[in-house]
Amino acid sequence: MKTIFLFLLFSQLAWSQKILIDPGHGGKDHGAKGRIAGTKGIQSEKNLTLKLAKILKEKLKKKYTVFLTREKDKHISLEDRAKLAEELKVDIVLSIHFNSSEYRNARGFETYYLDNHDDVAVKRLESAENHGFSEDSLVNKILIDLAIKLTSSKSKKLAKLTHQNLVKRIKGKYKIKDRGFKPGNFYVLALSKRPGLLLEAGFMSNRKELSKISNQNFFNDYAEGILSGLNAFYGK
């Protein structure tokens, strides 16, 4: 009986899809910063992404094989995050982030998949999330174009399904604006060379929104939305 149980267990692990969750920023790279209305403490994006990523891992591991690019406050380059995706042979990369804007009233959540575009606002976001990596070389441009051709179709489908489920989970409950799912040229996705999403869970620069998106209840609901999206994508 024990042998049968172990066989079934390892068979499930062998056949389950592998998901790499990437908590954005870390270590010397704090990412966005913000202050909750009525408080004095400063929140750093690197801490929120790690908290959300760990909750997401707990929810996903019931059906998927799940890894984190970092499990503590540690700086990891975009290249090393992508290298880990290749070494682990994962099926999906989920890069977790929180947004920021010079316009304090900017608000909402959005979901990105890898593809080219001409959106000026998205290009500003890319410059922040792609910090530390240059696409100037011809080799890098070729790699990015190839990654788009290989992954954009599946990534767009995953983005649509995931975003739809996030809308159901958090838009009404937390009164957070739906900014849609859209293409973006994010290097952590391009270098990973597999389908993936970069998720912006809300604006840290908006004090009222930060109070909504930096707590356990929001993290749980947001993670449930991603889980539902993945289940729909894989037909589970």
Secondary structure, DSSP 8 states (H G I E B T S, - for coil): -HHHHHHHHHHHHHHS-EEEEEE--BTTB---EEE-TT---EEEHHHHHHHHHHHHHHHHTTTSEEEES-SSS----HHHHHHHHHHHT-SEEEEEEEE--SSTT---EEEEEE-----HHHHHHHHHHTTT----SHHHHHHHHHHHHHHHHHHHHHHHHHHHHHIIIIIHHHT--EEEEEEE--HHHHHHTS-EEEEEEEETTSHHHHHHHSSHHHHHHHHHHHHHHHHHHHT-
